[in-house]
Amino acid sequence: MKCHVCGADLHNITTDLPFKTGLKSIVIIKDIPVFQCGNCSEYLIDDAVMEKIDAILSRADIHAELEIFSYAA
Ligand SMILES: [Zn+2]
């Protein structure tokens, strides 16, 4: 797959990403498989991965300021 910004090759990596779930709530999901561009900082998340992220976020406590989940769990 190619980067839609610069056209360089994308590499399959795992990374930790923060998601804002409310005004003061942030959920960090660890070890998410993403496609990272080797040339710029752009990354892509697969639809199936995004669905699982949504499922994880729906389990998050909206009143907690910070929660950390593992993608693989
Ligand atoms: Zn790029």
N, CA, C, O and the ligand as a Tripos MOL2 file, in Angstrom:
@<TRIPOS>MOLECULE
protein
  293   291    74     0     0
PROTEIN
NO_CHARGES

@<TRIPOS>ATOM
      1 N           0.8400   -1.1990    0.0000 N.3       1 MET1
      2 CA          0.0000    0.0000    0.0000 C.3       1 MET1
      3 C           0.8780    1.2540    0.0000 C.2       1 MET1
      4 O           1.9690    1.2590    0.5710 O.2       1 MET1
      5 N           0.3900    2.3130   -0.6450 N.am      2 LYS2
      6 CA          1.1550    3.5590   -0.7420 C.3       2 LYS2
      7 C           0.5210    4.6540    0.1320 C.2       2 LYS2
      8 O          -0.6890    4.6790    0.3580 O.2       2 LYS2
      9 N           1.3800    5.5440    0.6060 N.am      3 CYS3
     10 CA          0.9190    6.6910    1.3800 C.3       3 CYS3
     11 C           0.1250    7.6240    0.4660 C.2       3 CYS3
     12 O           0.5710    7.9490   -0.6350 O.2       3 CYS3
     13 N          -1.0630    8.0590    0.9290 N.am      4 HIS4
     14 CA         -1.8840    8.9420    0.0920 C.3       4 HIS4
     15 C          -1.3840   10.3890    0.1320 C.2       4 HIS4
     16 O          -1.8470   11.2220   -0.6470 O.2       4 HIS4
     17 N          -0.4510   10.6920    1.0220 N.am      5 VAL5
     18 CA          0.0960   12.0460    1.1120 C.3       5 VAL5
     19 C           1.3210   12.2050    0.2280 C.2       5 VAL5
     20 O           1.3950   13.1360   -0.5730 O.2       5 VAL5
     21 N           2.2930   11.2900    0.3700 N.am      6 CYS6
     22 CA          3.5620   11.4780   -0.3380 C.3       6 CYS6
     23 C           3.8580   10.3450   -1.3230 C.2       6 CYS6
     24 O           4.7850   10.4690   -2.1230 O.2       6 CYS6
     25 N           3.0930    9.2370   -1.2880 N.am      7 GLY7
     26 CA          3.2890    8.1660   -2.2470 C.3       7 GLY7
     27 C           4.3390    7.1390   -1.8720 C.2       7 GLY7
     28 O           4.5800    6.2000   -2.6300 O.2       7 GLY7
     29 N           4.9670    7.3000   -0.7180 N.am      8 ALA8
     30 CA          5.9680    6.3320   -0.2750 C.3       8 ALA8
     31 C           5.2830    5.0500    0.2140 C.2       8 ALA8
     32 O           4.0710    5.0240    0.4280 O.2       8 ALA8
     33 N           6.0800    3.9860    0.3870 N.am      9 ASP9
     34 CA          5.5310    2.7120    0.8610 C.3       9 ASP9
     35 C           5.1270    2.8090    2.3310 C.2       9 ASP9
     36 O           5.7990    3.4510    3.1380 O.2       9 ASP9
     37 N           4.0030    2.1500    2.6580 N.am     10 LEU10
     38 CA          3.5550    2.0910    4.0450 C.3      10 LEU10
     39 C           4.0570    0.8070    4.6790 C.2      10 LEU10
     40 O           4.0870   -0.2410    4.0340 O.2      10 LEU10
     41 N           4.4490    0.8910    5.9380 N.am     11 HIS11
     42 CA          4.9350   -0.2750    6.6700 C.3      11 HIS11
     43 C           3.9360   -0.6480    7.7500 C.2      11 HIS11
     44 O           3.3340    0.2120    8.3930 O.2      11 HIS11
     45 N           3.7730   -1.9730    7.9360 N.am     12 ASN12
     46 CA          2.8840   -2.4780    8.9730 C.3      12 ASN12
     47 C           3.6080   -2.4190   10.3200 C.2      12 ASN12
     48 O           4.6020   -3.1140   10.5290 O.2      12 ASN12
     49 N           3.1110   -1.6000   11.2100 N.am     13 ILE13
     50 CA          3.7160   -1.5170   12.5400 C.3      13 ILE13
     51 C           2.6170   -1.5500   13.5900 C.2      13 ILE13
     52 O           1.4350   -1.4500   13.2620 O.2      13 ILE13
     53 N           3.0060   -1.6910   14.8570 N.am     14 THR14
     54 CA          2.0330   -1.5180   15.9350 C.3      14 THR14
     55 C           2.4420   -0.2900   16.7360 C.2      14 THR14
     56 O           3.6250   -0.0350   16.9590 O.2      14 THR14
     57 N           1.4320    0.4660   17.1640 N.am     15 THR15
     58 CA          1.7150    1.7000   17.8870 C.3      15 THR15
     59 C           0.6420    1.9420   18.9350 C.2      15 THR15
     60 O          -0.4080    1.2990   18.9280 O.2      15 THR15
     61 N           0.9180    2.8810   19.8390 N.am     16 ASP16
     62 CA         -0.0530    3.2730   20.8680 C.3      16 ASP16
     63 C          -0.6750    4.5910   20.4560 C.2      16 ASP16
     64 O           0.0390    5.5470   20.1500 O.2      16 ASP16
     65 N          -2.0170    4.6550   20.4460 N.am     17 LEU17
     66 CA         -2.6710    5.8940   20.0120 C.3      17 LEU17
     67 C          -3.6660    6.3810   21.0670 C.2      17 LEU17
     68 O          -4.3660    5.5760   21.6830 O.2      17 LEU17
     69 N          -3.7260    7.7140   21.2760 N.am     18 PRO18
     70 CA         -4.7240    8.2950   22.1810 C.3      18 PRO18
     71 C          -6.0080    8.6470   21.4360 C.2      18 PRO18
     72 O          -5.9640    9.1400   20.3090 O.2      18 PRO18
     73 N          -7.1530    8.3910   22.0720 N.am     19 PHE19
     74 CA         -8.4510    8.7580   21.4910 C.3      19 PHE19
     75 C          -9.1990    9.5930   22.5080 C.2      19 PHE19
     76 O          -9.3270    9.1990   23.6670 O.2      19 PHE19
     77 N          -9.6940   10.7420   22.0850 N.am     20 LYS20
     78 CA        -10.4650   11.5910   22.9620 C.3      20 LYS20
     79 C         -11.8980   11.0810   22.9730 C.2      20 LYS20
     80 O         -12.5350   11.0030   21.9230 O.2      20 LYS20
     81 N         -12.4120   10.7330   24.1480 N.am     21 THR21
     82 CA        -13.7680   10.1880   24.2340 C.3      21 THR21
     83 C         -14.7180   11.1670   24.8900 C.2      21 THR21
     84 O         -15.9190   10.9060   24.9510 O.2      21 THR21
     85 N         -14.2160   12.2830   25.3800 N.am     22 GLY22
     86 CA        -15.0550   13.2940   26.0070 C.3      22 GLY22
     87 C         -14.2290   14.5450   26.1990 C.2      22 GLY22
     88 O         -13.0680   14.6060   25.7950 O.2      22 GLY22
     89 N         -14.8450   15.5600   26.8280 N.am     23 LEU23
     90 CA        -14.1390   16.8270   27.0190 C.3      23 LEU23
     91 C         -12.8200   16.6290   27.7500 C.2      23 LEU23
     92 O         -11.8000   17.2070   27.3740 O.2      23 LEU23
     93 N         -12.8450   15.8010   28.8080 N.am     24 LYS24
     94 CA        -11.6380   15.6030   29.6130 C.3      24 LYS24
     95 C         -11.2000   14.1500   29.6210 C.2      24 LYS24
     96 O         -10.3410   13.7650   30.4140 O.2      24 LYS24
     97 N         -11.7800   13.3410   28.7490 N.am     25 SER25
     98 CA        -11.4830   11.9060   28.7780 C.3      25 SER25
     99 C         -10.6220   11.4930   27.5970 C.2      25 SER25
    100 O         -10.9110   11.8090   26.4430 O.2      25 SER25
    101 N          -9.5710   10.7850   27.9200 N.am     26 ILE26
    102 CA         -8.6990   10.2660   26.8760 C.3      26 ILE26
    103 C          -8.5010    8.7730   27.1150 C.2      26 ILE26
    104 O          -8.2360    8.3400   28.2370 O.2      26 ILE26
    105 N          -8.6320    8.0030   26.0580 N.am     27 VAL27
    106 CA         -8.3650    6.5700   26.1200 C.3      27 VAL27
    107 C          -7.1280    6.2970   25.2740 C.2      27 VAL27
    108 O          -7.0560    6.6960   24.1120 O.2      27 VAL27
    109 N          -6.1720    5.6220   25.8630 N.am     28 ILE28
    110 CA         -4.9910    5.2210   25.0970 C.3      28 ILE28
    111 C          -5.1140    3.7270   24.8090 C.2      28 ILE28
    112 O          -5.3090    2.9230   25.7200 O.2      28 ILE28
    113 N          -4.9970    3.3690   23.5460 N.am     29 ILE29
    114 CA         -5.0210    1.9560   23.1630 C.3      29 ILE29
    115 C          -3.6280    1.5730   22.6970 C.2      29 ILE29
    116 O          -3.0580    2.1950   21.8010 O.2      29 ILE29
    117 N          -3.0940    0.5330   23.3270 N.am     30 LYS30
    118 CA         -1.7190    0.1230   23.0400 C.3      30 LYS30
    119 C          -1.6730   -0.9810   21.9840 C.2      30 LYS30
    120 O          -2.6060   -1.7730   21.8450 O.2      30 LYS30
    121 N          -0.5830   -1.0110   21.2580 N.am     31 ASP31
    122 CA         -0.2970   -2.0770   20.2840 C.3      31 ASP31
    123 C          -1.3480   -2.1920   19.1840 C.2      31 ASP31
    124 O          -1.7840   -3.2930   18.8490 O.2      31 ASP31
    125 N          -1.7530   -1.0550   18.6240 N.am     32 ILE32
    126 CA         -2.6960   -1.0610   17.5030 C.3      32 ILE32
    127 C          -1.9160   -1.3100   16.2050 C.2      32 ILE32
    128 O          -0.9150   -0.6390   15.9520 O.2      32 ILE32
    129 N          -2.3630   -2.2650   15.3840 N.am     33 PRO33
    130 CA         -1.6890   -2.4640   14.0920 C.3      33 PRO33
    131 C          -2.0960   -1.3740   13.1090 C.2      33 PRO33
    132 O          -3.2790   -1.2400   12.7940 O.2      33 PRO33
    133 N          -1.1410   -0.5980   12.6230 N.am     34 VAL34
    134 CA         -1.4160    0.4770   11.6640 C.3      34 VAL34
    135 C          -0.4260    0.4030   10.5140 C.2      34 VAL34
    136 O           0.5990   -0.2730   10.6060 O.2      34 VAL34
    137 N          -0.7370    1.1030    9.4290 N.am     35 PHE35
    138 CA          0.1970    1.2770    8.3240 C.3      35 PHE35
    139 C           0.8500    2.6400    8.4730 C.2      35 PHE35
    140 O           0.1930    3.6770    8.3800 O.2      35 PHE35
    141 N           2.1680    2.6200    8.7070 N.am     36 GLN36
    142 CA          2.8930    3.8750    8.9040 C.3      36 GLN36
    143 C           3.7280    4.1720    7.6690 C.2      36 GLN36
    144 O           4.4000    3.2930    7.1290 O.2      36 GLN36
    145 N           3.6740    5.4480    7.2260 N.am     37 CYS37
    146 CA          4.4940    5.8570    6.0900 C.3      37 CYS37
    147 C           5.9620    5.9250    6.5010 C.2      37 CYS37
    148 O           6.2870    6.4280    7.5770 O.2      37 CYS37
    149 N           6.8460    5.4210    5.6460 N.am     38 GLY38
    150 CA          8.2630    5.4620    5.9420 C.3      38 GLY38
    151 C           8.8810    6.8200    5.6480 C.2      38 GLY38
    152 O          10.0190    7.0800    6.0400 O.2      38 GLY38
    153 N           8.1450    7.6900    4.9630 N.am     39 ASN39
    154 CA          8.6930    8.9780    4.5330 C.3      39 ASN39
    155 C           8.1470   10.1510    5.3460 C.2      39 ASN39
    156 O           8.9180   11.0040    5.7880 O.2      39 ASN39
    157 N           6.8380   10.2060    5.5470 N.am     40 CYS40
    158 CA          6.2520   11.2790    6.3600 C.3      40 CYS40
    159 C           5.6020   10.6400    7.5850 C.2      40 CYS40
    160 O           5.7470    9.4390    7.8150 O.2      40 CYS40
    161 N           4.8970   11.4350    8.3580 N.am     41 SER41
    162 CA          4.3630   10.9130    9.6180 C.3      41 SER41
    163 C           2.9480   10.3720    9.4600 C.2      41 SER41
    164 O           2.2970   10.0580   10.4560 O.2      41 SER41
    165 N           2.4520   10.2560    8.2110 N.am     42 GLU42
    166 CA          1.0960    9.8030    7.9570 C.3      42 GLU42
    167 C           0.9270    8.3290    8.3280 C.2      42 GLU42
    168 O           1.8400    7.5230    8.1500 O.2      42 GLU42
    169 N          -0.2640    7.9890    8.8500 N.am     43 TYR43
    170 CA         -0.5560    6.5780    9.0530 C.3      43 TYR43
    171 C          -2.0010    6.2820    8.7110 C.2      43 TYR43
    172 O          -2.8480    7.1740    8.7220 O.2      43 TYR43
    173 N          -2.2770    5.0230    8.4060 N.am     44 LEU44
    174 CA         -3.6060    4.5680    8.0330 C.3      44 LEU44
    175 C          -4.0360    3.4690    8.9900 C.2      44 LEU44
    176 O          -3.2320    2.6340    9.4050 O.2      44 LEU44
    177 N          -5.3310    3.4830    9.3370 N.am     45 ILE45
    178 CA         -5.8810    2.4140   10.1640 C.3      45 ILE45
    179 C          -6.8920    1.6470    9.3300 C.2      45 ILE45
    180 O          -7.7980    2.2320    8.7380 O.2      45 ILE45
    181 N          -6.7290    0.3430    9.2910 N.am     46 ASP46
    182 CA         -7.6160   -0.5440    8.5490 C.3      46 ASP46
    183 C          -9.0470   -0.4700    9.1050 C.2      46 ASP46
    184 O          -9.2330   -0.2710   10.3050 O.2      46 ASP46
    185 N         -10.0650   -0.6300    8.2300 N.am     47 ASP47
    186 CA        -11.4590   -0.5740    8.6680 C.3      47 ASP47
    187 C         -11.7640   -1.5750    9.7820 C.2      47 ASP47
    188 O         -12.4350   -1.2390   10.7580 O.2      47 ASP47
    189 N         -11.2660   -2.8070    9.6340 N.am     48 ALA48
    190 CA        -11.5170   -3.8410   10.6280 C.3      48 ALA48
    191 C         -10.8830   -3.4720   11.9640 C.2      48 ALA48
    192 O         -11.4490   -3.7340   13.0250 O.2      48 ALA48
    193 N          -9.6950   -2.8570   11.8990 N.am     49 VAL49
    194 CA         -9.0100   -2.4120   13.1180 C.3      49 VAL49
    195 C          -9.8020   -1.2820   13.7680 C.2      49 VAL49
    196 O          -9.9590   -1.2370   14.9880 O.2      49 VAL49
    197 N         -10.3050   -0.3610   12.9220 N.am     50 MET50
    198 CA        -11.0870    0.7750   13.4270 C.3      50 MET50
    199 C         -12.3500    0.2880   14.1350 C.2      50 MET50
    200 O         -12.7530    0.8560   15.1500 O.2      50 MET50
    201 N         -12.9760   -0.7670   13.5990 N.am     51 GLU51
    202 CA        -14.1710   -1.3180   14.2350 C.3      51 GLU51
    203 C         -13.8720   -1.8430   15.6200 C.2      51 GLU51
    204 O         -14.6470   -1.6520   16.5570 O.2      51 GLU51
    205 N         -12.7060   -2.5260   15.7390 N.am     52 LYS52
    206 CA        -12.3360   -3.0700   17.0410 C.3      52 LYS52
    207 C         -11.9980   -1.9340   18.0160 C.2      52 LYS52
    208 O         -12.2920   -2.0210   19.2080 O.2      52 LYS52
    209 N         -11.3810   -0.8750   17.4940 N.am     53 ILE53
    210 CA        -11.0900    0.3000   18.3240 C.3      53 ILE53
    211 C         -12.3950    0.9000   18.8440 C.2      53 ILE53
    212 O         -12.4970    1.2500   20.0200 O.2      53 ILE53
    213 N         -13.3970    1.0190   17.9580 N.am     54 ASP54
    214 CA        -14.7040    1.5330   18.3730 C.3      54 ASP54
    215 C         -15.3090    0.6880   19.4870 C.2      54 ASP54
    216 O         -15.8840    1.2150   20.4400 O.2      54 ASP54
    217 N         -15.1700   -0.6380   19.3540 N.am     55 ALA55
    218 CA        -15.7030   -1.5430   20.3660 C.3      55 ALA55
    219 C         -14.9860   -1.3330   21.6960 C.2      55 ALA55
    220 O         -15.6140   -1.3370   22.7540 O.2      55 ALA55
    221 N         -13.6720   -1.1490   21.6360 N.am     56 ILE56
    222 CA        -12.8940   -0.9110   22.8550 C.3      56 ILE56
    223 C         -13.3040    0.4200   23.4840 C.2      56 ILE56
    224 O         -13.4730    0.5140   24.7000 O.2      56 ILE56
    225 N         -13.4620    1.4470   22.6500 N.am     57 LEU57
    226 CA        -13.8150    2.7680   23.1660 C.3      57 LEU57
    227 C         -15.2020    2.7550   23.8100 C.2      57 LEU57
    228 O         -15.4540    3.4910   24.7630 O.2      57 LEU57
    229 N         -16.1020    1.9140   23.2850 N.am     58 SER58
    230 CA        -17.4550    1.8540   23.8390 C.3      58 SER58
    231 C         -17.4600    1.2210   25.2290 C.2      58 SER58
    232 O         -18.4220    1.3840   25.9800 O.2      58 SER58
    233 N         -16.3860    0.4950   25.5780 N.am     59 ARG59
    234 CA        -16.2710   -0.0960   26.9160 C.3      59 ARG59
    235 C         -15.6270    0.8660   27.9040 C.2      59 ARG59
    236 O         -15.6180    0.6130   29.1090 O.2      59 ARG59
    237 N         -15.0840    1.9790   27.3880 N.am     60 ALA60
    238 CA        -14.3480    2.8940   28.2490 C.3      60 ALA60
    239 C         -15.2950    3.6330   29.1880 C.2      60 ALA60
    240 O         -16.4530    3.8840   28.8520 O.2      60 ALA60
    241 N         -14.7930    3.9740   30.3560 N.am     61 ASP61
    242 CA        -15.5420    4.7430   31.3440 C.3      61 ASP61
    243 C         -15.4800    6.2160   30.9640 C.2      61 ASP61
    244 O         -14.4090    6.8230   30.9850 O.2      61 ASP61
    245 N         -16.6580    6.8050   30.6080 N.am     62 ILE62
    246 CA        -16.6480    8.1880   30.1270 C.3      62 ILE62
    247 C         -16.3150    9.1800   31.2340 C.2      62 ILE62
    248 O         -16.0330   10.3470   30.9600 O.2      62 ILE62
    249 N         -16.3460    8.7260   32.4750 N.am     63 HIS63
    250 CA        -16.0350    9.6340   33.5730 C.3      63 HIS63
    251 C         -14.5670    9.5680   33.9930 C.2      63 HIS63
    252 O         -14.1190   10.3670   34.8140 O.2      63 HIS63
    253 N         -13.8320    8.6330   33.4380 N.am     64 ALA64
    254 CA        -12.4120    8.5320   33.7680 C.3      64 ALA64
    255 C         -11.6250    9.5020   32.8890 C.2      64 ALA64
    256 O         -11.8920    9.6200   31.6930 O.2      64 ALA64
    257 N         -10.6530   10.1930   33.4860 N.am     65 GLU65
    258 CA         -9.8690   11.1410   32.6910 C.3      65 GLU65
    259 C          -8.9280   10.4220   31.7390 C.2      65 GLU65
    260 O          -8.6810   10.8800   30.6240 O.2      65 GLU65
    261 N          -8.4150    9.3070   32.1880 N.am     66 LEU66
    262 CA         -7.4630    8.5680   31.3560 C.3      66 LEU66
    263 C          -7.6270    7.0780   31.5870 C.2      66 LEU66
    264 O          -7.6170    6.6020   32.7230 O.2      66 LEU66
    265 N          -7.7790    6.3510   30.4890 N.am     67 GLU67
    266 CA         -7.8390    4.9050   30.5860 C.3      67 GLU67
    267 C          -6.9170    4.3240   29.5370 C.2      67 GLU67
    268 O          -6.7490    4.8850   28.4540 O.2      67 GLU67
    269 N          -6.3230    3.1920   29.8720 N.am     68 ILE68
    270 CA         -5.4010    2.5550   28.9350 C.3      68 ILE68
    271 C          -5.8850    1.1270   28.6650 C.2      68 ILE68
    272 O          -6.0860    0.3350   29.5850 O.2      68 ILE68
    273 N          -6.0640    0.8250   27.3840 N.am     69 PHE69
    274 CA         -6.4740   -0.5100   26.9750 C.3      69 PHE69
    275 C          -5.3980   -1.1020   26.0770 C.2      69 PHE69
    276 O          -4.5940   -0.3830   25.4850 O.2      69 PHE69
    277 N          -5.3990   -2.4220   25.9890 N.am     70 SER70
    278 CA         -4.5140   -3.0770   25.0240 C.3      70 SER70
    279 C          -5.3580   -3.5570   23.8570 C.2      70 SER70
    280 O          -6.3920   -4.1920   24.0630 O.2      70 SER70
    281 N          -4.9320   -3.2630   22.6320 N.am     71 TYR71
    282 CA         -5.6960   -3.6660   21.4570 C.3      71 TYR71
    283 C          -5.8950   -5.1700   21.4010 C.2      71 TYR71
    284 O          -6.9620   -5.6520   21.0200 O.2      71 TYR71
    285 N          -4.8630   -5.9060   21.7830 N.am     72 ALA72
    286 CA         -4.8970   -7.3630   21.6480 C.3      72 ALA72
    287 C          -5.7820   -8.0280   22.7090 C.2      72 ALA72
    288 O          -6.1960   -9.1730   22.5230 O.2      72 ALA72
    289 N          -6.0750   -7.3460   23.8020 N.am     73 ALA73
    290 CA         -6.7890   -7.9810   24.9120 C.3      73 ALA73
    291 C          -8.2550   -8.2330   24.5810 C.2      73 ALA73
    292 O          -8.9930   -8.7620   25.4120 O.2      73 ALA73
    293 ZN          3.8940    9.6450    3.3770 Zn       74 ZN74
@<TRIPOS>BOND
     1     1     2 1
     2     2     3 1
     3     3     4 2
     4     3     5 am
     5     5     6 1
     6     6     7 1
     7     7     8 2
     8     7     9 am
     9     9    10 1
    10    10    11 1
    11    11    12 2
    12    11    13 am
    13    13    14 1
    14    14    15 1
    15    15    16 2
    16    15    17 am
    17    17    18 1
    18    18    19 1
    19    19    20 2
    20    19    21 am
    21    21    22 1
    22    22    23 1
    23    23    24 2
    24    23    25 am
    25    25    26 1
    26    26    27 1
    27    27    28 2
    28    27    29 am
    29    29    30 1
    30    30    31 1
    31    31    32 2
    32    31    33 am
    33    33    34 1
    34    34    35 1
    35    35    36 2
    36    35    37 am
    37    37    38 1
    38    38    39 1
    39    39    40 2
    40    39    41 am
    41    41    42 1
    42    42    43 1
    43    43    44 2
    44    43    45 am
    45    45    46 1
    46    46    47 1
    47    47    48 2
    48    47    49 am
    49    49    50 1
    50    50    51 1
    51    51    52 2
    52    51    53 am
    53    53    54 1
    54    54    55 1
    55    55    56 2
    56    55    57 am
    57    57    58 1
    58    58    59 1
    59    59    60 2
    60    59    61 am
    61    61    62 1
    62    62    63 1
    63    63    64 2
    64    63    65 am
    65    65    66 1
    66    66    67 1
    67    67    68 2
    68    67    69 am
    69    69    70 1
    70    70    71 1
    71    71    72 2
    72    71    73 am
    73    73    74 1
    74    74    75 1
    75    75    76 2
    76    75    77 am
    77    77    78 1
    78    78    79 1
    79    79    80 2
    80    79    81 am
    81    81    82 1
    82    82    83 1
    83    83    84 2
    84    83    85 am
    85    85    86 1
    86    86    87 1
    87    87    88 2
    88    87    89 am
    89    89    90 1
    90    90    91 1
    91    91    92 2
    92    91    93 am
    93    93    94 1
    94    94    95 1
    95    95    96 2
    96    95    97 am
    97    97    98 1
    98    98    99 1
    99    99   100 2
   100    99   101 am
   101   101   102 1
   102   102   103 1
   103   103   104 2
   104   103   105 am
   105   105   106 1
   106   106   107 1
   107   107   108 2
   108   107   109 am
   109   109   110 1
   110   110   111 1
   111   111   112 2
   112   111   113 am
   113   113   114 1
   114   114   115 1
   115   115   116 2
   116   115   117 am
   117   117   118 1
   118   118   119 1
   119   119   120 2
   120   119   121 am
   121   121   122 1
   122   122   123 1
   123   123   124 2
   124   123   125 am
   125   125   126 1
   126   126   127 1
   127   127   128 2
   128   127   129 am
   129   129   130 1
   130   130   131 1
   131   131   132 2
   132   131   133 am
   133   133   134 1
   134   134   135 1
   135   135   136 2
   136   135   137 am
   137   137   138 1
   138   138   139 1
   139   139   140 2
   140   139   141 am
   141   141   142 1
   142   142   143 1
   143   143   144 2
   144   143   145 am
   145   145   146 1
   146   146   147 1
   147   147   148 2
   148   147   149 am
   149   149   150 1
   150   150   151 1
   151   151   152 2
   152   151   153 am
   153   153   154 1
   154   154   155 1
   155   155   156 2
   156   155   157 am
   157   157   158 1
   158   158   159 1
   159   159   160 2
   160   159   161 am
   161   161   162 1
   162   162   163 1
   163   163   164 2
   164   163   165 am
   165   165   166 1
   166   166   167 1
   167   167   168 2
   168   167   169 am
   169   169   170 1
   170   170   171 1
   171   171   172 2
   172   171   173 am
   173   173   174 1
   174   174   175 1
   175   175   176 2
   176   175   177 am
   177   177   178 1
   178   178   179 1
   179   179   180 2
   180   179   181 am
   181   181   182 1
   182   182   183 1
   183   183   184 2
   184   183   185 am
   185   185   186 1
   186   186   187 1
   187   187   188 2
   188   187   189 am
   189   189   190 1
   190   190   191 1
   191   191   192 2
   192   191   193 am
   193   193   194 1
   194   194   195 1
   195   195   196 2
   196   195   197 am
   197   197   198 1
   198   198   199 1
   199   199   200 2
   200   199   201 am
   201   201   202 1
   202   202   203 1
   203   203   204 2
   204   203   205 am
   205   205   206 1
   206   206   207 1
   207   207   208 2
   208   207   209 am
   209   209   210 1
   210   210   211 1
   211   211   212 2
   212   211   213 am
   213   213   214 1
   214   214   215 1
   215   215   216 2
   216   215   217 am
   217   217   218 1
   218   218   219 1
   219   219   220 2
   220   219   221 am
   221   221   222 1
   222   222   223 1
   223   223   224 2
   224   223   225 am
   225   225   226 1
   226   226   227 1
   227   227   228 2
   228   227   229 am
   229   229   230 1
   230   230   231 1
   231   231   232 2
   232   231   233 am
   233   233   234 1
   234   234   235 1
   235   235   236 2
   236   235   237 am
   237   237   238 1
   238   238   239 1
   239   239   240 2
   240   239   241 am
   241   241   242 1
   242   242   243 1
   243   243   244 2
   244   243   245 am
   245   245   246 1
   246   246   247 1
   247   247   248 2
   248   247   249 am
   249   249   250 1
   250   250   251 1
   251   251   252 2
   252   251   253 am
   253   253   254 1
   254   254   255 1
   255   255   256 2
   256   255   257 am
   257   257   258 1
   258   258   259 1
   259   259   260 2
   260   259   261 am
   261   261   262 1
   262   262   263 1
   263   263   264 2
   264   263   265 am
   265   265   266 1
   266   266   267 1
   267   267   268 2
   268   267   269 am
   269   269   270 1
   270   270   271 1
   271   271   272 2
   272   271   273 am
   273   273   274 1
   274   274   275 1
   275   275   276 2
   276   275   277 am
   277   277   278 1
   278   278   279 1
   279   279   280 2
   280   279   281 am
   281   281   282 1
   282   282   283 1
   283   283   284 2
   284   283   285 am
   285   285   286 1
   286   286   287 1
   287   287   288 2
   288   287   289 am
   289   289   290 1
   290   290   291 1
   291   291   292 2
@<TRIPOS>SUBSTRUCTURE
     1 MET1         2 RESIDUE 1 A MET
     2 LYS2         6 RESIDUE 1 A LYS
     3 CYS3        10 RESIDUE 1 A CYS
     4 HIS4        14 RESIDUE 1 A HIS
     5 VAL5        18 RESIDUE 1 A VAL
     6 CYS6        22 RESIDUE 1 A CYS
     7 GLY7        26 RESIDUE 1 A GLY
     8 ALA8        30 RESIDUE 1 A ALA
     9 ASP9        34 RESIDUE 1 A ASP
    10 LEU10       38 RESIDUE 1 A LEU
    11 HIS11       42 RESIDUE 1 A HIS
    12 ASN12       46 RESIDUE 1 A ASN
    13 ILE13       50 RESIDUE 1 A ILE
    14 THR14       54 RESIDUE 1 A THR
    15 THR15       58 RESIDUE 1 A THR
    16 ASP16       62 RESIDUE 1 A ASP
    17 LEU17       66 RESIDUE 1 A LEU
    18 PRO18       70 RESIDUE 1 A PRO
    19 PHE19       74 RESIDUE 1 A PHE
    20 LYS20       78 RESIDUE 1 A LYS
    21 THR21       82 RESIDUE 1 A THR
    22 GLY22       86 RESIDUE 1 A GLY
    23 LEU23       90 RESIDUE 1 A LEU
    24 LYS24       94 RESIDUE 1 A LYS
    25 SER25       98 RESIDUE 1 A SER
    26 ILE26      102 RESIDUE 1 A ILE
    27 VAL27      106 RESIDUE 1 A VAL
    28 ILE28      110 RESIDUE 1 A ILE
    29 ILE29      114 RESIDUE 1 A ILE
    30 LYS30      118 RESIDUE 1 A LYS
    31 ASP31      122 RESIDUE 1 A ASP
    32 ILE32      126 RESIDUE 1 A ILE
    33 PRO33      130 RESIDUE 1 A PRO
    34 VAL34      134 RESIDUE 1 A VAL
    35 PHE35      138 RESIDUE 1 A PHE
    36 GLN36      142 RESIDUE 1 A GLN
    37 CYS37      146 RESIDUE 1 A CYS
    38 GLY38      150 RESIDUE 1 A GLY
    39 ASN39      154 RESIDUE 1 A ASN
    40 CYS40      158 RESIDUE 1 A CYS
    41 SER41      162 RESIDUE 1 A SER
    42 GLU42      166 RESIDUE 1 A GLU
    43 TYR43      170 RESIDUE 1 A TYR
    44 LEU44      174 RESIDUE 1 A LEU
    45 ILE45      178 RESIDUE 1 A ILE
    46 ASP46      182 RESIDUE 1 A ASP
    47 ASP47      186 RESIDUE 1 A ASP
    48 ALA48      190 RESIDUE 1 A ALA
    49 VAL49      194 RESIDUE 1 A VAL
    50 MET50      198 RESIDUE 1 A MET
    51 GLU51      202 RESIDUE 1 A GLU
    52 LYS52      206 RESIDUE 1 A LYS
    53 ILE53      210 RESIDUE 1 A ILE
    54 ASP54      214 RESIDUE 1 A ASP
    55 ALA55      218 RESIDUE 1 A ALA
    56 ILE56      222 RESIDUE 1 A ILE
    57 LEU57      226 RESIDUE 1 A LEU
    58 SER58      230 RESIDUE 1 A SER
    59 ARG59      234 RESIDUE 1 A ARG
    60 ALA60      238 RESIDUE 1 A ALA
    61 ASP61      242 RESIDUE 1 A ASP
    62 ILE62      246 RESIDUE 1 A ILE
    63 HIS63      250 RESIDUE 1 A HIS
    64 ALA64      254 RESIDUE 1 A ALA
    65 GLU65      258 RESIDUE 1 A GLU
    66 LEU66      262 RESIDUE 1 A LEU
    67 GLU67      266 RESIDUE 1 A GLU
    68 ILE68      270 RESIDUE 1 A ILE
    69 PHE69      274 RESIDUE 1 A PHE
    70 SER70      278 RESIDUE 1 A SER
    71 TYR71      282 RESIDUE 1 A TYR
    72 ALA72      286 RESIDUE 1 A ALA
    73 ALA73      290 RESIDUE 1 A ALA
    74 ZN74       293 GROUP 0 **** ****
